Amino acid sequence: MFYVYVLYSHKFNRTYTGQTQNLETRLIQHNSGYSKSTKPYIPWEIIHTEEFNTREEALLREKFLKSSAGRRFIKDMFFNQQ
């Protein structure tokens, strides 16, 4: 299985979207500074995941979530709740 995930850093009010086959390991990598793009914003927590059968499907969804429409979707889903 392949997963698309959205991370959130409360400390810096930032999100990060990625894809992986192993969510637990990938979160550990993000929180240990393994990823250059997320290292400055540690700690991270997973706020959203989606599961796919193929990497191609996961990459397409990741691409959407990183687009302006996808970022709006994430913002509306998780941060504009009243």
C-alpha positions as CSV (number, residue, x, y, z in Angstrom):
1,M,0.0,0.0,0.0
2,F,1.0,3.6,-0.6
3,Y,0.0,6.5,1.6
4,V,-0.4,10.2,1.0
5,Y,0.0,12.1,4.3
6,V,-0.3,15.6,5.6
7,L,1.9,16.6,8.5
8,Y,1.3,19.6,10.8
9,S,3.7,21.5,13.0
10,H,1.9,23.3,15.8
11,K,5.0,25.1,16.8
12,F,5.3,26.8,13.4
13,N,1.7,26.5,12.1
14,R,2.9,24.7,8.9
15,T,1.8,21.7,6.9
16,Y,3.8,19.3,4.7
17,T,2.3,16.8,2.2
18,G,4.2,13.7,1.1
19,Q,3.7,10.0,0.1
20,T,5.3,6.8,1.4
21,Q,4.9,3.1,1.9
22,N,5.6,3.2,5.6
23,L,3.9,6.0,7.6
24,E,5.5,5.2,11.0
25,T,9.0,5.2,9.6
26,R,8.5,8.3,7.5
27,L,7.2,10.3,10.5
28,I,10.2,9.2,12.5
29,Q,12.4,10.4,9.7
30,H,10.7,13.8,9.5
31,N,10.9,14.3,13.3
32,S,14.6,13.3,13.4
33,G,15.7,15.8,10.8
34,Y,16.2,13.3,8.0
35,S,14.3,15.4,5.5
36,K,15.9,18.8,4.7
37,S,12.5,20.4,3.8
38,T,10.9,19.6,7.2
39,K,13.9,19.7,9.5
40,P,13.4,23.4,10.6
41,Y,9.8,22.8,11.6
42,I,10.1,19.8,14.0
43,P,8.0,18.4,15.7
44,W,5.5,17.1,13.2
45,E,2.3,15.1,13.7
46,I,0.2,13.3,11.0
47,I,-3.2,15.1,10.6
48,H,-4.5,13.3,7.5
49,T,-3.7,10.1,5.5
50,E,-5.1,8.5,2.4
51,E,-4.4,4.9,1.2
52,F,-3.7,3.9,-2.4
53,N,-3.0,0.6,-4.2
54,T,-0.3,2.0,-6.5
55,R,2.4,4.6,-6.2
56,E,1.1,6.3,-9.3
57,E,-2.3,6.9,-7.6
58,A,-0.5,8.3,-4.5
59,L,1.7,10.6,-6.6
60,L,-1.4,12.0,-8.4
61,R,-3.1,12.7,-5.1
62,E,0.0,14.2,-3.6
63,K,0.4,16.5,-6.6
64,F,-3.2,17.6,-6.2
65,L,-2.8,18.3,-2.4
66,K,0.3,20.4,-3.2
67,S,-1.6,22.5,-5.8
68,S,-3.5,25.7,-4.7
69,A,-6.8,23.8,-4.8
70,G,-5.3,21.0,-2.6
71,R,-3.9,23.5,-0.1
72,R,-7.3,25.1,0.1
73,F,-8.9,21.7,0.7
74,I,-6.4,21.0,3.5
75,K,-7.0,24.5,5.0
76,D,-10.8,24.2,4.8
77,M,-10.8,20.6,6.2
78,F,-8.5,21.2,9.2
79,F,-8.1,24.8,9.9
80,N,-11.4,26.6,9.1
81,Q,-13.6,24.7,11.5
82,Q,-15.7,26.6,13.8
